[in-house]
Amino acid sequence: MLMTQKSDRVLRIKITGACNMSCNFCHHEGGDKVTPITLAQTDQLASFAHEFGYTKVHITGGEPTIHTGLADIVKIIRSHGLVCSLTSNGQFQPDLLDSLAEARLDSCNFSCHTVDANQWAKIQKHGNVNYSQSQIERLLNNIKICKEIGIYTKVNTVVGDNPQSALGVIEALKSLAIEIRLLSLLGSTTSLDNIDSILQQLAARKIETVSYKNSSETKVVYQTNAGMVTVKTIANCRLQTLCEGCTIPCLEGFYNTRAEAISKEIYIRLCLQNDGANSLMTLAKFRNSPQLKEIIGSSEIQTSGRVLCGMK
């Protein structure tokens, strides 16, 4: 099996805290008390990212497509020579994809956790099955259009108590030949067991493990009877200057640098669970912080290589 390590240094920018959905497992990228990012703040962050050797910006929310300046945000990020990707729930008008393609968006990760309207209504906590069906159809249509217009398209599926939900997503999208990524609920052994069950049912054959330098993010790539399926895994990656002495039970480790705006100030968030001074700080403070020095120094980050989910 092939082992690959990528050197991407990723900055995740939370451009809005607002969302038009309410998934019951969402972690809100650490909090929802943020203001929509401005174009000037985007330019400031992209300039910072380029200066300190970040290679990719991943746009998150909330739901990024709610932000009226999304296409301009993508243009600014790309103008600094950075790869730009986006995670979306797909609940937008399809013509937005033309604007994002024109802005040179590199890739889009769609969140699709089930194609069963009853399960969808349960995840969204609204109980309206007809409305759920219309949301599913909109999402599937936007996934198809995104692939057709040439934006690299992936689908993220959180596997919970019902493995059939993920299997339904894989079956519904099989003809598009796109990457389906299975995500576990952190801390849930049932979720991990269900991912293994899905892989067994798909006769999965492990072909590659991809890790990311200086990040707990890892993925295992499988060839299956339904096409390519990847499983997101978490390695035990820690920042000494962030994690040493911390007593909070940790499931993610150091994943990526996260950025958000609160009023006129840009903040950097390094941990989803800790709002302490070593984790949540202004961009100005972060520029001169030991945490940034450790991130860009690479060799200081401790990684055990432990994998928390996926078939053995």
C-alpha positions as semicolon CSV with decimal commas, in nm:
position;residue;x (nm);y (nm);z (nm)
1;M;0,000;0,000;0,000
2;L;0,124;0,348;-0,091
3;M;0,209;0,590;0,194
4;T;0,203;0,959;0,100
5;Q;0,279;1,267;0,308
6;K;0,170;1,604;0,175
7;S;0,334;1,928;0,283
8;D;0,025;2,150;0,248
9;R;-0,007;2,409;0,523
10;V;-0,377;2,494;0,546
11;L;-0,553;2,802;0,676
12;R;-0,925;2,752;0,738
13;I;-1,118;3,079;0,715
14;K;-1,463;3,086;0,873
15;I;-1,624;3,357;0,662
16;T;-1,961;3,354;0,842
17;G;-2,120;3,190;1,143
18;A;-2,466;3,186;0,985
19;C;-2,609;2,866;0,838
20;N;-2,932;2,772;0,665
21;M;-2,921;2,421;0,815
22;S;-2,889;2,281;1,167
23;C;-2,707;1,947;1,157
24;N;-2,721;1,789;1,500
25;F;-2,348;1,701;1,505
26;C;-2,202;2,033;1,382
27;H;-1,909;2,175;1,582
28;H;-1,939;2,524;1,420
29;E;-1,562;2,540;1,367
30;G;-1,523;2,614;1,738
31;G;-1,794;2,874;1,797
32;D;-2,065;3,080;1,631
33;K;-2,005;3,430;1,772
34;V;-1,839;3,566;1,461
35;T;-1,915;3,838;1,209
36;P;-1,908;3,795;0,830
37;I;-1,555;3,846;0,708
38;T;-1,490;4,152;0,490
39;L;-1,296;4,158;0,165
40;A;-1,028;4,368;0,333
41;Q;-0,995;4,110;0,611
42;T;-0,978;3,834;0,352
43;D;-0,694;4,012;0,175
44;Q;-0,514;4,056;0,507
45;L;-0,545;3,685;0,586
46;A;-0,443;3,575;0,236
47;S;-0,139;3,802;0,253
48;F;-0,047;3,655;0,592
49;A;-0,093;3,302;0,458
50;H;0,134;3,365;0,160
51;E;0,398;3,532;0,379
52;F;0,420;3,240;0,623
53;G;0,419;2,956;0,373
54;Y;0,058;2,845;0,386
55;T;-0,029;2,683;0,055
56;K;-0,405;2,641;0,080
57;V;-0,707;2,825;0,219
58;H;-1,019;2,628;0,302
59;I;-1,335;2,839;0,329
60;T;-1,578;2,729;0,600
61;G;-1,872;2,858;0,805
62;G;-2,149;2,839;0,906
63;E;-2,250;2,801;0,546
64;P;-2,007;2,994;0,323
65;T;-2,252;3,034;0,033
66;I;-2,467;3,261;0,251
67;H;-2,189;3,522;0,234
68;T;-2,280;3,761;-0,049
69;G;-1,912;3,825;-0,126
70;L;-1,809;3,460;-0,160
71;A;-1,691;3,478;-0,522
72;D;-1,485;3,791;-0,446
73;I;-1,336;3,617;-0,142
74;V;-1,225;3,330;-0,366
75;K;-1,075;3,574;-0,617
76;I;-0,873;3,746;-0,345
77;I;-0,739;3,417;-0,209
78;R;-0,642;3,294;-0,555
79;S;-0,475;3,628;-0,637
80;H;-0,221;3,553;-0,363
81;G;-0,123;3,228;-0,533
82;L;-0,306;3,008;-0,283
83;V;-0,513;2,699;-0,354
84;C;-0,873;2,765;-0,252
85;S;-1,133;2,510;-0,146
86;L;-1,477;2,532;0,008
87;T;-1,712;2,322;0,220
88;S;-2,084;2,369;0,154
89;N;-2,418;2,205;0,233
90;G;-2,523;2,266;-0,129
91;Q;-2,836;2,469;-0,048
92;F;-2,781;2,748;-0,299
93;Q;-2,886;2,848;-0,648
94;P;-2,679;2,664;-0,910
95;D;-2,568;2,980;-1,090
96;L;-2,342;3,052;-0,792
97;L;-2,120;2,770;-0,916
98;D;-2,054;2,959;-1,241
99;S;-1,935;3,258;-1,036
100;L;-1,711;3,036;-0,824
101;A;-1,564;2,869;-1,132
102;E;-1,494;3,213;-1,281
103;A;-1,325;3,311;-0,953
104;R;-1,106;2,998;-0,996
105;L;-1,225;2,795;-0,698
106;D;-1,013;2,479;-0,697
107;S;-1,243;2,237;-0,516
108;C;-1,570;2,206;-0,330
109;N;-1,650;1,960;-0,052
110;F;-2,025;1,903;-0,031
111;S;-2,178;1,776;0,293
112;C;-2,428;1,499;0,218
113;H;-2,508;1,273;0,511
114;T;-2,811;1,089;0,375
115;V;-3,040;1,081;0,073
116;D;-3,332;0,951;0,279
117;A;-3,577;1,234;0,353
118;N;-3,683;1,089;0,688
119;Q;-3,323;1,058;0,807
120;W;-3,248;1,406;0,672
121;A;-3,536;1,555;0,871
122;K;-3,404;1,384;1,183
123;I;-3,052;1,522;1,133
124;Q;-3,193;1,871;1,071
125;K;-3,432;1,846;1,369
126;H;-3,724;1,998;1,177
127;G;-3,934;1,691;1,099
128;N;-4,052;1,821;0,760
129;V;-3,999;1,529;0,521
130;N;-4,120;1,710;0,209
131;Y;-3,887;2,001;0,274
132;S;-3,605;1,753;0,337
133;Q;-3,667;1,590;-0,001
134;S;-3,641;1,925;-0,178
135;Q;-3,314;1,998;0,004
136;I;-3,173;1,659;-0,098
137;E;-3,265;1,717;-0,462
138;R;-3,107;2,064;-0,459
139;L;-2,786;1,926;-0,309
140;L;-2,755;1,637;-0,553
141;N;-2,817;1,870;-0,846
142;N;-2,548;2,112;-0,732
143;I;-2,299;1,827;-0,683
144;K;-2,365;1,714;-1,040
145;I;-2,330;2,067;-1,184
146;C;-2,011;2,132;-0,986
147;K;-1,849;1,821;-1,135
148;E;-1,969;1,909;-1,485
149;I;-1,825;2,262;-1,487
150;G;-1,480;2,142;-1,380
151;I;-1,451;2,227;-1,010
152;Y;-1,295;1,930;-0,829
153;T;-1,586;1,782;-0,636
154;K;-1,587;1,574;-0,318
155;V;-1,865;1,466;-0,084
156;N;-1,830;1,441;0,293
157;T;-2,060;1,198;0,473
158;V;-2,071;1,176;0,851
159;V;-2,140;0,816;0,953
160;G;-2,355;0,794;1,264
161;D;-2,579;0,520;1,402
162;N;-2,712;0,411;1,062
163;P;-2,453;0,290;0,807
164;Q;-2,728;0,260;0,544
165;S;-2,740;0,640;0,521
166;A;-2,382;0,658;0,395
167;L;-2,434;0,358;0,167
168;G;-2,732;0,538;0,015
169;V;-2,520;0,846;-0,053
170;I;-2,250;0,634;-0,218
171;E;-2,507;0,459;-0,437
172;A;-2,680;0,785;-0,537
173;L;-2,351;0,941;-0,648
174;K;-2,180;0,635;-0,793
175;S;-2,237;0,738;-1,154
176;L;-2,054;1,071;-1,103
177;A;-1,724;0,899;-1,017
178;I;-1,638;1,152;-0,745
179;E;-1,454;1,106;-0,418
180;I;-1,680;1,014;-0,126
181;R;-1,521;1,079;0,213
182;L;-1,654;0,902;0,522
183;L;-1,620;1,097;0,848
184;S;-1,671;0,953;1,194
185;L;-1,835;1,121;1,491
186;L;-1,532;1,190;1,709
187;G;-1,541;0,978;2,021
188;S;-1,809;0,740;1,890
189;T;-1,705;0,374;1,866
190;T;-2,039;0,298;1,699
191;S;-1,951;0,541;1,421
192;L;-1,612;0,375;1,371
193;D;-1,768;0,028;1,367
194;N;-2,021;0,142;1,107
195;I;-1,746;0,280;0,883
196;D;-1,574;-0,058;0,896
197;S;-1,906;-0,226;0,815
198;I;-1,956;0,001;0,512
199;L;-1,608;-0,074;0,382
200;Q;-1,667;-0,446;0,419
201;Q;-1,997;-0,425;0,232
202;L;-1,824;-0,237;-0,049
203;A;-1,543;-0,493;-0,070
204;A;-1,299;-0,209;-0,005
205;R;-0,931;-0,250;-0,084
206;K;-0,692;-0,007;0,082
207;I;-0,466;0,156;-0,177
208;E;-0,311;0,462;-0,010
209;T;-0,272;0,641;0,321
210;V;-0,225;1,018;0,292
211;S;-0,102;1,222;0,586
212;Y;-0,049;1,596;0,607
213;K;0,269;1,734;0,758
214;N;0,205;1,933;1,077
215;S;-0,160;1,827;1,101
216;S;-0,363;1,551;1,266
217;E;-0,557;1,514;0,939
218;T;-0,503;1,183;0,762
219;K;-0,705;0,997;0,503
220;V;-0,710;0,638;0,390
221;V;-0,805;0,579;0,026
222;Y;-0,998;0,269;-0,076
223;Q;-1,097;0,125;-0,410
224;T;-1,446;-0,022;-0,377
225;N;-1,713;-0,178;-0,595
226;A;-1,879;0,166;-0,594
227;G;-1,570;0,367;-0,686
228;M;-1,318;0,557;-0,473
229;V;-1,402;0,602;-0,106
230;T;-1,176;0,772;0,147
231;V;-1,195;0,765;0,524
232;K;-1,089;1,069;0,720
233;T;-0,875;0,968;1,017
234;I;-0,712;1,157;1,300
235;A;-0,347;1,113;1,398
236;N;-0,224;1,211;1,742
237;C;-0,064;1,536;1,630
238;R;0,009;1,792;1,902
239;L;0,161;2,138;1,923
240;Q;0,387;2,150;2,228
241;T;0,326;2,524;2,270
242;L;-0,051;2,470;2,260
243;C;-0,114;2,127;2,408
244;E;0,148;2,080;2,679
245;G;-0,021;2,078;3,020
246;C;-0,373;2,090;2,875
247;T;-0,621;1,873;3,069
248;I;-0,914;1,896;2,824
249;P;-0,992;1,553;2,672
250;C;-0,877;1,592;2,312
251;L;-1,014;1,407;2,011
252;E;-0,877;1,616;1,724
253;G;-0,526;1,726;1,821
254;F;-0,383;2,004;1,607
255;Y;-0,578;1,991;1,281
256;N;-0,526;2,324;1,103
257;T;-0,493;2,695;1,170
258;R;-0,842;2,848;1,182
259;A;-0,928;3,213;1,127
260;E;-1,246;3,409;1,199
261;A;-1,358;3,770;1,232
262;I;-1,520;3,929;1,534
263;S;-1,625;4,283;1,445
264;K;-1,317;4,462;1,308
265;E;-1,063;4,215;1,447
266;I;-0,929;3,893;1,295
267;Y;-0,877;3,605;1,536
268;I;-0,683;3,283;1,499
269;R;-0,821;2,966;1,661
270;L;-0,592;2,665;1,704
271;C;-0,820;2,436;1,905
272;L;-1,195;2,372;1,885
273;Q;-1,226;2,305;2,258
274;N;-1,002;2,563;2,418
275;D;-1,051;2,940;2,411
276;G;-0,739;3,007;2,618
277;A;-0,471;3,257;2,525
278;N;-0,255;2,995;2,352
279;S;-0,543;2,886;2,129
280;L;-0,752;3,195;2,051
281;M;-0,566;3,515;1,972
282;T;-0,570;3,809;1,735
283;L;-0,388;3,773;1,405
284;A;-0,145;4,043;1,517
285;K;-0,053;3,839;1,825
286;F;-0,038;3,515;1,629
287;R;0,218;3,657;1,386
288;N;0,471;3,675;1,670
289;S;0,353;3,376;1,871
290;P;0,548;3,061;1,967
291;Q;0,256;2,865;1,822
292;L;0,314;3,004;1,471
293;K;0,689;2,950;1,508
294;E;0,622;2,587;1,592
295;I;0,375;2,542;1,304
296;I;0,612;2,678;1,042
297;G;0,910;2,507;1,206
298;S;0,748;2,168;1,139
299;S;1,000;1,953;1,320
300;E;0,870;2,059;1,660
301;I;0,523;1,906;1,611
302;Q;0,488;1,570;1,783
303;T;0,297;1,300;1,594
304;S;0,239;0,944;1,709
305;G;0,076;0,832;1,384
306;R;-0,212;0,673;1,577
307;V;-0,521;0,627;1,360
308;L;-0,859;0,664;1,526
309;C;-1,088;0,528;1,260
310;G;-1,101;0,310;0,951
311;M;-1,057;-0,058;0,875
312;K;-0,740;-0,217;1,003
